[in-house]
């Protein structure tokens, strides 16, 4: 029987000292789904992605990733099955690394090419991914010379290098100007529409960054699940206002979402 639960968190709690970052979070992601995780700064979004990527273990509760339970599996064997794009990972990429090698080294799960060798198939896959995200012409450029938008697209290409079953994107549009954001949203929408793509989880602060084609939304507030389910059911003015703590008006046009503060009465 094929696995349908790609990610299954049950009553996951994360504590650091006396601070509770996640509080009994229960969340299930199934094959074929594309999720957006929304919440204010400090809501626990990035921490939850650390759990989902096998880089952080729950203080209590259980986390099953791709059918394997954290604490009972070798995470170094599990992690190549999960693609991750995050600011923390980008900070570890050497500025003097070529764009081609930034993507290629993901095959070994490392940043910074050293003495490892790569097969022609690896070289071809890296080139295909760079082409898919419109940055193949930058292959010989150094990562440190790229614009923020170019870096984001290279990072997503890198996260797909191992053909992961689950792809986690932590605020991929952060720091982009309007043009860069729209290019990225279009690329992610295309990725979401491709049935060959892995299950996608996108973390963001802004509903305007939700690409068309994303099927589900999880709202976090103060480390707890405020609402979760199909996008059109969850993205209501009532739910967003409650999650962000401000009275909001929500709009949906031509596949895109927007939110703004409600006019004062």
C-alpha positions as CSV (number, residue, x, y, z in Angstrom):
1,X,0.0,0.0,0.0
2,X,1.6,3.3,-1.0
3,X,2.5,5.9,1.7
4,X,0.1,8.8,1.7
5,X,1.3,10.7,4.9
6,X,4.5,12.5,3.9
7,X,4.7,14.5,7.1
8,X,2.9,13.7,10.3
9,X,3.4,15.7,13.5
10,X,1.4,14.6,16.5
11,X,1.4,16.9,19.6
12,X,4.9,18.2,18.8
13,X,6.2,20.5,21.5
14,X,9.6,22.3,21.3
15,X,11.0,23.9,24.5
16,X,14.2,25.9,24.9
17,X,14.7,26.4,28.6
18,X,11.5,27.9,30.0
19,X,10.3,29.1,26.6
20,X,7.8,27.0,24.6
21,X,8.3,27.6,20.9
22,X,5.9,25.0,19.6
23,X,3.0,23.9,21.7
24,X,1.4,20.5,20.9
25,X,1.3,21.0,17.1
26,X,-0.5,18.4,15.2
27,X,-0.3,18.5,11.4
28,X,-0.5,16.0,8.6
29,X,0.7,16.6,5.0
30,X,-0.2,14.0,2.3
31,X,1.1,13.1,-1.1
32,X,0.1,15.6,-3.8
33,X,-0.5,18.5,-1.5
34,X,1.0,22.0,-1.6
35,X,1.0,23.7,1.7
36,X,1.6,27.3,2.8
37,X,2.5,28.0,6.4
38,X,1.5,31.6,7.6
39,X,2.0,33.4,10.8
40,X,3.5,36.4,12.5
41,X,7.2,36.7,13.4
42,X,7.8,34.4,16.3
43,X,4.8,32.2,15.6
44,X,7.1,29.1,15.3
45,X,7.1,28.7,11.5
46,X,10.9,28.3,11.0
47,X,11.1,26.0,14.0
48,X,8.4,23.8,12.6
49,X,10.3,23.6,9.3
50,X,13.4,22.5,11.3
51,X,11.4,19.6,12.7
52,X,9.9,18.8,9.2
53,X,13.4,18.7,7.7
54,X,14.8,16.3,10.4
55,X,17.1,19.0,11.8
56,X,15.4,19.3,15.1
57,X,13.8,16.7,17.4
58,X,10.6,17.4,19.4
59,X,10.9,17.9,23.1
60,X,7.7,15.9,23.3
61,X,5.3,14.4,20.8
62,X,6.1,12.5,17.6
63,X,7.3,13.5,14.1
64,X,7.2,11.1,11.2
65,X,8.8,12.2,8.0
66,X,8.4,10.1,4.8
67,X,7.2,7.2,7.0
68,X,10.2,7.4,9.4
69,X,9.9,8.5,13.0
70,X,12.5,11.0,14.3
71,X,14.5,9.4,17.0
72,X,14.3,6.0,15.3
73,X,15.9,6.7,12.0
74,X,19.4,7.8,10.8
75,X,18.6,11.5,9.9
76,X,21.7,11.6,7.6
77,X,20.0,9.0,5.4
78,X,16.6,10.7,5.7
79,X,17.7,14.3,4.9
80,X,18.6,13.7,1.2
81,X,15.0,12.8,0.6
82,X,13.9,16.2,1.9
83,X,14.8,19.4,-0.1
84,X,15.3,22.6,2.0
85,X,15.8,26.2,1.0
86,X,16.4,28.6,3.9
87,X,18.3,31.7,4.8
88,X,20.4,29.7,7.3
89,X,21.4,27.3,4.6
90,X,22.2,30.1,2.1
91,X,24.5,31.7,4.7
92,X,26.7,28.5,4.7
93,X,27.2,28.6,0.9
94,X,30.7,30.1,0.1
95,X,30.5,33.4,-1.7
96,X,33.3,32.1,-4.1
97,X,31.4,29.0,-5.1
98,X,30.2,28.9,-8.7
99,X,26.5,28.7,-9.3
100,X,26.9,25.3,-11.0
101,X,28.7,23.9,-7.9
102,X,26.1,25.4,-5.5
103,X,23.5,23.1,-7.1
104,X,25.9,20.2,-7.8
105,X,27.2,19.8,-4.2
106,X,23.6,19.1,-3.0
107,X,24.1,15.6,-4.4
108,X,26.5,15.0,-1.5
109,X,24.6,17.2,0.9
110,X,27.5,19.6,1.3
111,X,28.2,23.3,0.7
112,X,31.5,24.1,-0.8
113,X,33.0,21.8,-3.4
114,X,36.2,20.0,-2.4
115,X,37.5,16.7,-3.8
116,X,34.3,14.9,-4.5
117,X,33.6,13.8,-8.0
118,X,30.3,13.9,-9.9
119,X,28.9,11.8,-12.7
120,X,27.8,13.2,-16.0
121,X,24.1,12.6,-14.9
122,X,24.7,14.9,-11.9
123,X,26.1,17.6,-14.1
124,X,23.2,17.3,-16.5
125,X,20.6,17.4,-13.7
126,X,22.2,20.5,-12.2
127,X,22.1,22.2,-15.6
128,X,18.5,21.2,-16.2
129,X,17.4,22.6,-12.8
130,X,19.3,25.9,-13.4
131,X,17.5,26.1,-16.8
132,X,14.2,25.4,-15.2
133,X,14.6,28.4,-12.8
134,X,16.0,30.7,-15.5
135,X,19.5,31.0,-14.1
136,X,21.5,28.6,-16.3
137,X,23.3,31.6,-17.9
138,X,24.7,32.3,-14.4
139,X,26.4,28.9,-14.1
140,X,30.0,30.2,-14.1
141,X,29.2,33.2,-11.8
142,X,30.2,33.2,-8.2
143,X,27.2,32.9,-5.8
144,X,28.3,36.0,-3.9
145,X,27.9,38.2,-7.0
146,X,24.3,37.3,-7.6
147,X,21.3,39.5,-6.8
148,X,18.9,38.4,-4.1
149,X,16.4,37.2,-6.6
150,X,19.0,35.2,-8.5
151,X,20.3,33.6,-5.2
152,X,16.8,32.5,-4.3
153,X,16.2,30.8,-7.6
154,X,19.6,29.1,-7.4
155,X,18.8,27.9,-3.8
156,X,15.5,26.3,-5.0
157,X,17.3,24.6,-7.9
158,X,19.8,23.2,-5.3
159,X,17.0,22.0,-3.1
160,X,15.6,19.9,-5.9
161,X,19.0,18.3,-6.9
162,X,18.4,15.0,-5.0
163,X,14.9,14.6,-6.5
164,X,13.4,15.0,-3.0
165,X,10.0,13.6,-1.9
166,X,9.3,16.7,0.2
167,X,10.4,20.2,-0.5
168,X,10.5,22.9,2.2
169,X,10.9,26.5,1.3
170,X,11.5,28.9,4.2
171,X,10.5,32.5,3.2
172,X,11.9,32.2,-0.4
173,X,10.6,35.7,-1.3
174,X,12.1,37.5,1.7
175,X,14.2,40.5,0.6
176,X,13.1,40.4,-3.0
177,X,11.8,43.5,-4.8
178,X,8.4,43.3,-6.5
179,X,9.7,42.1,-9.8
180,X,11.8,39.4,-8.2
181,X,8.9,38.3,-6.0
182,X,6.6,37.9,-9.0
183,X,9.2,35.9,-11.0
184,X,9.6,33.6,-8.0
185,X,5.8,33.2,-7.4
186,X,5.4,32.3,-11.1
187,X,8.2,29.7,-10.9
188,X,6.7,28.2,-7.7
189,X,3.2,28.1,-9.3
190,X,4.6,26.2,-12.2
191,X,6.4,23.8,-9.8
192,X,3.1,23.3,-7.9
193,X,1.2,22.5,-11.1
194,X,3.7,19.7,-12.1
195,X,2.5,16.4,-10.9
196,X,6.1,15.1,-10.9
197,X,7.0,17.7,-8.2
198,X,7.5,16.7,-4.6
199,X,5.1,17.7,-1.9
200,X,5.7,21.4,-1.3
201,X,5.6,23.4,2.0
202,X,6.1,27.1,1.7
203,X,6.6,29.4,4.8
204,X,5.8,33.1,4.4
205,X,4.5,36.1,6.3
206,X,2.5,37.4,3.4
207,X,-0.6,36.1,1.6
208,X,0.5,38.0,-1.5
209,X,3.4,35.5,-1.8
210,X,1.1,32.4,-2.1
211,X,1.5,31.0,-5.6
212,X,-1.5,29.8,-7.5
213,X,-1.9,26.1,-7.2
214,X,-1.1,25.7,-3.5
215,X,-3.8,23.6,-2.0
216,X,-3.7,24.0,1.8
217,X,-2.8,26.5,4.4
218,X,-1.6,26.2,8.0
219,X,-2.0,29.3,10.3
220,X,0.3,29.4,13.3
221,X,-0.2,31.7,16.3
222,X,2.1,31.8,19.3
223,X,3.4,28.3,18.6
224,X,0.0,26.7,18.2
225,X,-2.1,25.7,15.2
226,X,-4.7,28.4,14.8
227,X,-6.3,26.9,11.6
228,X,-5.4,24.4,9.0
229,X,-7.1,23.0,5.8
230,X,-7.9,23.7,2.2
231,X,-6.8,27.2,1.1
232,X,-10.2,28.7,0.4
233,X,-11.5,27.4,3.7
234,X,-8.7,28.7,5.8
235,X,-7.9,32.1,4.2
236,X,-10.8,34.0,5.6
237,X,-10.7,37.5,7.0
238,X,-11.8,36.0,10.4
239,X,-9.0,33.4,10.5
240,X,-6.2,35.8,9.2
241,X,-7.3,38.5,11.6
242,X,-7.2,36.1,14.5
243,X,-3.8,34.6,13.5
244,X,-2.1,38.0,13.0
245,X,-3.9,39.9,15.7
246,X,-5.2,42.7,13.5
247,X,-8.5,43.3,11.7
248,X,-7.9,42.4,8.1
249,X,-9.8,42.4,4.8
250,X,-8.9,39.5,2.5
251,X,-9.3,39.4,-1.3
252,X,-8.8,36.7,-3.9
253,X,-8.6,37.6,-7.6
254,X,-7.2,35.7,-10.6
255,X,-5.6,33.0,-8.4
256,X,-3.8,35.5,-6.1
257,X,-4.5,36.5,-2.5
258,X,-4.1,39.8,-0.8
259,X,-4.8,41.2,2.7
260,X,-5.0,44.7,4.1
261,X,-6.0,46.3,7.3
262,X,-9.7,47.0,7.6
263,X,-10.8,50.6,7.4
264,X,-11.3,52.2,10.8
265,X,-15.0,52.7,11.7
